[in-house]
Amino acid sequence: MTPEKWFGVVSLFPDMFAPFTQQGVIGRAVKSGKLSVDTFNPRDFTHDRHRTVDDRPYGGGPGMLMMVKPLTDAIHAAKSIGGENSKVIYLSPQGKPLDQAGVQRLANIDRTILICGRYEGIDERVIERHVDEEVSIGDYVLSGGELPAMVLMDAVARLVPGVLGHKASAVEDSFTDGLLDCPHYTRPEVLDGQKVPEVLLSGDHEKIRQWRLMQSLVRTKQRRPDLLNHLALTEEQQRLLDQYQALLRQ
Ligand SMILES: NC(=O)c1ccc(NC2CCCC2)nc1
């Protein structure tokens, strides 16, 4: 069996991960043993009557931080399961933006610990001491790192061999070669008077492949030219793009 990929999630809200690990693609990956997710709740590592997990920031200011000792105890518990050389990732807006290339890199790591911050975040010394990588899923602020952790696990799990059937890998392909996905169509052939592009009904698979590639290129050029800047287009891709632009100029 392919060695399973393990995620250890440090979170004050472990119940948020139950629906995520029991449904859909991820649910199947967990059921088939290709993926496993363990949660570690800092609150389980408190010893005071109120089970305190937050603490005040030095220097004052609004909000609280995650209390250090319960957090580091939870991290140590996760490392005792995943192993001392588990990759430790902290989700935060200050992190490196996550893109498909980053997802592919993380897909090659078998043991990953994800730290989900709450309140205003965590003590910088915990980041310096325990965190290998700070990762951001986008330039916006969320109430916790749990949703970013699920986004990361979903994107990574899709790349684990056997998790996706062959059918769903079309989406992967377009992003893997750095392009946006082409338009998709299904029944009915005419929807509110709008027909499905003829080529898709032609049965000519080479023409369909070229049409889809052209659509991906044009969409990427129109919607995300920045993605094209980092791409070395293949000879075929360049030809198709030139062909399309020649069409536009007619
Ligand atoms: N863009 C992101 O990936 C992201 C991650 C965590 C977060 N909030 C957390 C971070 C510390 C306390 C709440 N917000 C946004």
The ligand as an SDF file (V2000), in Angstrom:
LIG
                    3D

 15 16  0  0  0  0  0  0  0  0999 V2000
   -4.5480   34.0260    4.7160 N   0  0  0  0  0  0  0  0  0  0  0  0
   -4.3000   33.0070    5.5540 C   0  0  0  0  0  0  0  0  0  0  0  0
   -3.7500   31.9670    5.1750 O   0  0  0  0  0  0  0  0  0  0  0  0
   -4.6810   33.1740    7.0110 C   0  0  0  0  0  0  0  0  0  0  0  0
   -4.2040   32.2730    7.9780 C   0  0  0  0  0  0  0  0  0  0  0  0
   -4.5760   32.4520    9.3090 C   0  0  0  0  0  0  0  0  0  0  0  0
   -5.3990   33.5400    9.6220 C   0  0  0  0  0  0  0  0  0  0  0  0
   -5.7810   33.8170   10.8880 N   0  0  0  0  0  0  0  0  0  0  0  0
   -5.1950   33.2160   12.0630 C   0  0  0  0  0  0  0  0  0  0  0  0
   -3.7200   33.5440   12.2020 C   0  0  0  0  0  0  0  0  0  0  0  0
   -3.4860   33.9340   13.6340 C   0  0  0  0  0  0  0  0  0  0  0  0
   -4.8280   34.0860   14.2760 C   0  0  0  0  0  0  0  0  0  0  0  0
   -5.8900   33.7550   13.2830 C   0  0  0  0  0  0  0  0  0  0  0  0
   -5.8500   34.3780    8.6590 N   0  0  0  0  0  0  0  0  0  0  0  0
   -5.4980   34.2100    7.3880 C   0  0  0  0  0  0  0  0  0  0  0  0
  1  2  1  0
  2  3  2  0
  2  4  1  0
  4  5  1  0
  4 15  2  0
  5  6  2  0
  6  7  1  0
  7  8  1  0
  7 14  2  0
  8  9  1  0
  9 10  1  0
  9 13  1  0
 10 11  1  0
 11 12  1  0
 12 13  1  0
 14 15  1  0
M  END
$$$$
